Amino acid sequence: MTVMKDTTDAMSARYRDLLMARPGVERLRMGCDMFDTARALLRSAVASGDSPSARSAVFLRTYGADFDAPTRERILSALGR
């Protein structure tokens, strides 16, 4: 797989150093905020509202590959599919 990269290695290292200089709790908060934003974007792309089908679609797009088929089906059933 080809990865497009528009940042020099030196600048990538500098950015990583700046992020790692932040306190751990701040880095965790940043990651959680990014995850929440990604979920909100995904929800609006999948469907409006909080219907069982929207929750199932968000689950599948976010975590679907993390579970085997029987577990995935059990979770989808609990979400009301």
Number of C-alpha atoms within 10 A of each C-alpha: 3 4 5 6 7 7 9 9 10 9 10 12 12 12 12 11 11 10 13 11 10 11 9 11 9 11 14 12 11 12 12 12 12 12 12 12 12 12 16 13 11 16 19 12 11 16 14 9 11 10 13 15 16 20 18 21 19 20 18 16 13 13 11 18 11 10 12 9 11 9 12 17 14 10 17 19 12 11 15 11 14
